[in-house]
Amino acid sequence: MDASKVDRYVSEKWDDEIVPQLVEYIRIPNKSPMFDADWVQHGYMDDAVKLMETWARAQSIPGMQVEVVRLEGRTPLIFIDIPAAHGGSDEDCVLLYGHLDKQPEMTGWDDDLGPWKPVIKGDKLYGRGGADDGYAIFGSLAAILALQEQQQPHARCVILIEACEESGSYDLPAYVDHLADRIGKPSLVVCLDSGCGNYDQLWCTTSLRGLAGGNFTVKVLSEGVHSGDASGVVPSSFRLLRQLLSRLEDESNGKILIEGLYVDVPPERLEQARQAAKVLGTAVYDKFPLLPGMQPMFKENAPDDLAELVLNRTWRPALSVTGVDGMPALASAGNVLRPHTSVKLSLRLPPTLDGKRAGELLKEVLLRDPPNGAQVTLELEKSSSGWNAPAMSSWLSNAIDASSREFFGQPAMYMGEGGSIPFMGMLGEKFPGAQFMITGVLGPHSNAHGPNEFLHIPMGKRVTACVARVVAEHHLASQRGETTGVAAVADSGDRHGDHGCC
């Protein structure tokens, strides 16, 4: 394979077709069902599906089948089946994954930017969803087209683009079961929905955290009362809520206090964290928009240990409060002791911790013996396990590193991610013999889910080229018998539960 030709082909494909398609995609407010209960009536999801389907059908790939699959009562899924080419095997399979639904708007966008307003500034395409994860279908097809342009052999490829990943992928198990015979037995899964530590080399994700959380409410009154009359007699619901959260988290340093929410970090992951910290330096934390003077969550006895920060965001539990209810806006807040306080809790879990057990622990800690006899409830919305990648075959690790050196000029790096990709745990169960290449374009300051989200276009191009190289190497490994032993699709039954969301 001529790497320079792949690089040139992919770059031109992105400039001429993919970026213009992503510009139109960003304009569509196709929020995930969790954030748009009327998504069917609004039709934005169908608009996004139509845009991607139309472009995919226009690509010149012999024998390719493009189908929008619609199971009753579920979000749609784009299914693309590409036969093996130029001597590749139809008995083997590469599965490429992405999603097309988006997170909600979020406040704080710069005046000249907006979630549904595509803006190109230099190498960056701003707007919601371009990097998370609109580019996936375009990058996947462009990688295969780059191989076919050189008549390079590749195995059969299947592309799955779902539409409810940001809501926890609750529809995906039904689709994978429905399409099991057509998917076959992938020996390589490529997921393009992850992050990167920098834009200078290929980053592959080795683990993902799980997630437990929901709406936590403390009630003290049936209605609000004059604070001057009741304070000092009626306990503040906010104070009691804060008191209960202190059972879970040390508010002085953010450490989770429940031993059952920790796991032993595998030695390989410890070493990867050290290597990632060495390469990234202070980018481990200064990629975030910290205010002047703000310091990251270093341990008191290790104030400069960057590897500890990497482990904090990949292998340790951490609590965030992502929403509040029961509190009026400042402009309308009177002298009233409020009847209740509610918060949305997002507890990130170590990759190998059982999500269901974590949810049970969360309830046990927060609901037992409520202070002052307050009414305390926890509506658990998510209780999902994370994912730890299986041991990587030598052919895949060599292919990933070679692709990074070819298209970035730097060796590949490996690191866990702090978020969740529900698809991965499910695919790990269904295809226990498969190898995984989990990568993405969400790097420093790209701010997925937040304001001023952007796609780094050169990173998108290089990741696409790397995928092409890895798919080509997969064929060679298959010829050598190094991809055999793949297990068949397992019957999912009712084992999936709630997989959480990013």
N, C-alpha and C positions, 0 to 999 in steps of 0.2 A: 504494500500500500504506500502510495506517495503522499507523505504527510503534508507537503506543501500544496498539493492539489486539493486535499481535503480542506485545509485551512482556507484556501482561496474560494473554493466552492461554498463552504459554510458561511464565510463572511459576506459573499455576494448574496446568498440566499437570505440572510438576515437583513441586509440593507435594502434589498429590492422588494422582499415580500413579508418577512416575519415582523419587522418593526412596524410597517404600515398596518398589518393585521392586529398587532397588539395595541396600537393607537386606537383602533376602532373597538377592540375588546374592552379597553379601560373605560370607554364612554358608557358601557352598559352597567347599570347598578344591580347586577345579579347577585344580590346578597344571599348567603346560605340560609336555608329554611329556618334555622334557629333565630335568625335576625329579621326574617320577613315571612310572617305567618301566611301572607297572601301571595306567596311567590307564584303560584299557579296562575292566579288571576292577573297578576302584573305582567307576566310573560317575559320577564327579563332573562330568566334562565333559558328559555327556549331561544331567545335572541342570541345568547352566547353560544349555545349548542349549534345553531344554524350557521353562525359565522365560522366556527371551527370545522363543522362538517363540510361546508362548501369549499373551504380552502383545501381540506384533506382530499376530497374527491377530485380536485383539479390537479393533484400531483401525479406525475407520470411514473407509477410503480406497477409493473405488470402483475396482474392477478390480485391486486389489493382489493379487499372488501371493506367498505366503510358502512357501518350501521349504527343508527341511534336506537338503542334498546330501551323500551319503556315498560316496566312492570307496573301493574295497577297500584296506584296510591304511593308511588315512589318517584324520587327525582330521576331524571334521565341519565343514561350512561352512553358514552361514545365507545364503540367497540370496533377496532381496526385489526384485520387479519391480513398479514403480509406473508406470502409463501416464501420458502427458501429460494435463494437465487444463486446462480453461477457455481453450482456444485455444493451448496449448503444442504443441510439435512432438514426435512420436514418432520422427522421423528423427534428432534430436539426443539427447544423453544426458548426464546428470550421474551420476557414480559416487561413492558415499559409502562410506567404509571405516572399519572398526574391528576389534577382536579381543576375544575373551572369555576366553582363557587367562590364567593369573596366574603371577607369580613366587612362589618358595617363601617360607616363613614369616619367616625372619630373626629373630635375637634382638634384645633391647633395647627391646621395646614397654613403654610405661608400664603400671603395675600394673592400671589400669582399662581398658586397651585390649588388642587382640589382632588378629592377621591375619584371623581368621574370626569376629570379634566386632564387629558393626556398632554404632557409638556416635555419636550426634549431639551435638555440643557447639557451641552457637551456630550459625554458618553452615557448620560443617565436619562432614562425614560420614567418620568414621575406619573403616579396615579395608582389607584388601588387594583391589585391583582396581577399586574404584569409579571412580577417575579414570583408571586405566590397565588396561583401557580399557572397563569395563563400561557407562559412560554413553553410548558411541558410538551403539549401535543406538537407544536411547531418544531421544537428542538429534537424530539424523538424522530419525527418523519425526516427532518433535514439530515440527521445522522445516517439514516438508512439510505436516503437519496445520495449522499456523498459516497457511500460504498458502492452503490449501483452505478454511479457515474464512472467509476473506475473498474466496473465489472468484478468487484471483490466478492468472494463467496460469504454468505451469512446464513445462519439458521432461520427457520420460520420465526417471525416476530409478531407479537400480539401487543396492541396498545390499548390500555384502559384509561379513560378519562371520566372520573366520577363527578357528581354535582352536589355532594353534601359532606365533603371532608371537614369543612370548618364547623359542621354541626355534629361531628363525631363519627362520620362514615356509617351511620346506622343502616343505610340502604345497601352498602357495598357487599356484605355477606350474602344477601339474597341474590345479587347479580352474579357473584362469583360462583355460587351454587348453580344458578340457572344456566350459566355459560360454561360449566365445568368441562363438558365434553369438547367444546369448541376451543377452550383455552389449552387443554392438554396438560403436559407435564413440563413446566418451565424449569430449566436448570440454572437460569440466571434471571434475577429480578433487578431491574434498573428503576430507581425512584428518583424523580427530579424535583422533589418538594422539600429539600433540606437547605442547610446553610453552609457558609464558608467562612473560615477565619480571616481571610484576606482575599484580595482579587489577584494575587500573584502566583497562585498554584492551585491544583485540584485538591479539594477537600472531600473526604469521604466520612460519612457518619457511621460510628461504630455502636452507638446506643442512643436510646430516646427515653426520656422520663415518662412515667405514668402520671395520672392525674386523678385526684379526688376532690370533690367540692360541691358546693350548692349554696342554697340560701339559708343563712343562720339568723334566727330572729329571737329577740328577747322582749317580752311584753310585761308591762307593770300596771297598766291602767286600761279601762275600757274606753276612755276618751281623754284628751288633753286637758290639763288644769293649769291655773295661774301658778307660775313658778314661785312667785313671792309667797303664795299661800302654802304650797305643797313642798317646796324644797326644804330639806332637813327632816322631813317626815316620810315622804315617798322616795324610794331609791330611784336614781336616774337609770333609765334603761341603757344608756350609753356606757355608764360606769360599770354596770353589771356585765354587759357584753365584753367590755375591755378586760374585766376580771376573769371571765371565762376563757377568752383567747389567751390569757397569760398561762393557762394550764397547758396550752399547746405550744406556745412560742415564747422564748425569752425576749421581751421587748427591748432589752438593752443591746442585744447583738444579733437578733434574728434567728438564733439557733432553735431548731425544733427540739422539744423536750421529751418526746415520746420515743423511747429506745426501739420500740417495735416498728418504727418508721425508717429505720436505717438498715443497710445491708453491708456486707463486706465487699469492698471494691476489688475486682479481679486485678492481679498484678499487671497484666498486659494493659489494662485501662489506666492504671496509675502511671505507667511509663509513657503511654500516649499523652496523658495530661501534662506530664513534665516536658515532653518534646513540643507539644503545642504551645505551652507557655514560653518556652525558649524562642520559638519562631515568632510568636505574636508580640512578646514584650508587653508594654503597657496597653496595646490594642485590646488586650483581654477585657479591659474596663473602659478605656477612653473612646471605644467605638460608640458608647452610649452618650446621649446628650446631657451629661452631668452638669449641674450648675457650678459656677465658680466656687471653689472651696469644698465641694462635696468629695467625700472619700469613699472608696469601695469597702466592702465588708471583709476586710482582712481579719485574721485571727489576732488577738492581742499579743500572743507570743510569736507570731510570724507576720510582721507588718509588711513584708515585701514579697511574700510567697505567692507568686502569680499562679503556680500550679494548683494551690488551694482554691483560688477563685474559679479555675476551670472545673475542678471537682465539685465546687458548690453549685454550679449551674448544670452539671451533668449527672452526678451520682449521689447527691444529697437532697433530702427533703427541704422544701422551702415554701413559705406561706405568703400569699398575696391577697389583699382585699381589693377586689376589682369593681365593686359597686356598692352603693349605699341607698337604703330606702328608709322612710320614716322621718327624714330630716327635710324641712322646707328650705328653699333657696334663701340665701342671706337676705335678699331684698324683701322677703315676705316672712321672715322669722320674727315672731313676737315673743313676749315674756311668757312662754308656755312650756310647762314640763310635759314632754311628749309621751304618748302612751307606749310607743315601741321604737326599737331600732333594729334594722335588718341590714345585713351585709352579705355580699356574695363572696364566698371563700374559694380560692384556687390554691390547692395544696399540691405542689409538684412532688412526685415520688421517685425514688431510685428505680432504675430500669428493671431490676430483677425482683422487685417487691410485688407481692400479689395485691392487685388493685382492690379486689373485693374485701380482703382483710383490712386494708388501709382505711376503706370507708367505714368498716365496722369500728375500728379503733377511734376514728374521728368522732363518731357518734358517742361512743363510750366516754370519751374524754369531755366532750362539750355538754352532754345532756345529763350527766349524773349530778345529783344533789345541787340543783340550781340555787344560787344565793338568794336569800330573802323570799324563797318560795316563788320566784318569778316563773312565768310560762316561757319555756325555752323549746324551740323546734329547730331541726335541721332537715331541710328538704334536699336530700342527696341527689344531685343531677348527674354526677359523673363518679365512677369508681372503676377506673381502667388501669390495667397493668401497662408497664412500659415495654421496652424491647432491647435486647442485647444481641448483637450480631453473632451468628455462628462463626466458628473459626474459618478464616479465609483461605481458599486454595491458593497454592503458589502461582498457578497460571493467572488467577485474577489479580493478586497483589502485584505481580510483575507487569501485567497489562495496564493496571491503573497507574503505576509509577512511570512506565514508559510513555503513556499518553500525556501525563503531566509534564514530563521532560520535553516531549516533542512540541506541545502546543503552548506551554507556559515558560519552558526553560528552567523549571524548578521541580524538585521531587514532590511527589504527592504527600499529603498530610492526613492524619486520622484523628478524629476527636468526636466525643459524644455531643449530642445536642440537648438543650434543656427543655425543648418543646416535645410534642407528641405527634406522631403520624399514625393514626389508628390502623391504617392499611398494613403496616409492617408486622405488628403482632399477629394479625389475622393470617397474613401470607406465610409467616413463619410456622404457624400451625398447619396450614393447608399444604405447604410445600416444604416439608422438613429437610429435604435433600438439596434445596436450591441454594445458590450463592447470591449474595446481595451487594449491589453497588448503589449506595444511597448518597446522593450528592445534591447540589443546588447552587443558587446564585445569590442567596440572601446573606450578604456580607456586611461589613462595617457601615453603619449609618443608613442601611437600606430600610430599616424600620418597618418590617412587616407588621401588619395589623394597626399600625399607628399613623400619625400624620406624616406627610411628605415621604411616603413609601416610594421607592424607586427600584427599577431594574438596571443593573450595570450591564450595558449592552456588550462590551468586549468580553465580560465574564460569560454571558450567555453564549456567545460565539465559541469560546474556547471549551466550555463544558460540552457543547454539542459535538465539537470535533473529538473530544476525549471519549464520548459515548460511542462514536463511530469506530474509533480504534479498538475499544474494549469489545464491541460486538464482533468485529473482525477477528480478534484474538480468541473469542469464545468459539468460533468455528474451528480454529486450529486446535484448541484444547479438546473439542469434541472429536476431532479426527484422531487425536492421540488417546482417546478414551478417558480423558480427565474430567468429563462432566457427567459421567454415568452415575447410576445409583440414586436417581431422583425419585422421590416417593410420589405416588399418585395423589390427586386431590382428595383430601379427607372430607368425610361427611361432617358438616359443621353442626348440624342439629341446633340446639339452643345454647351452645357454649359461648357464643360471642358476647352477649350482653351489651353493655354500653362501653364503647371503646374510647370514649373521651374525645377531645379535639385539640388541635394545635393551640 
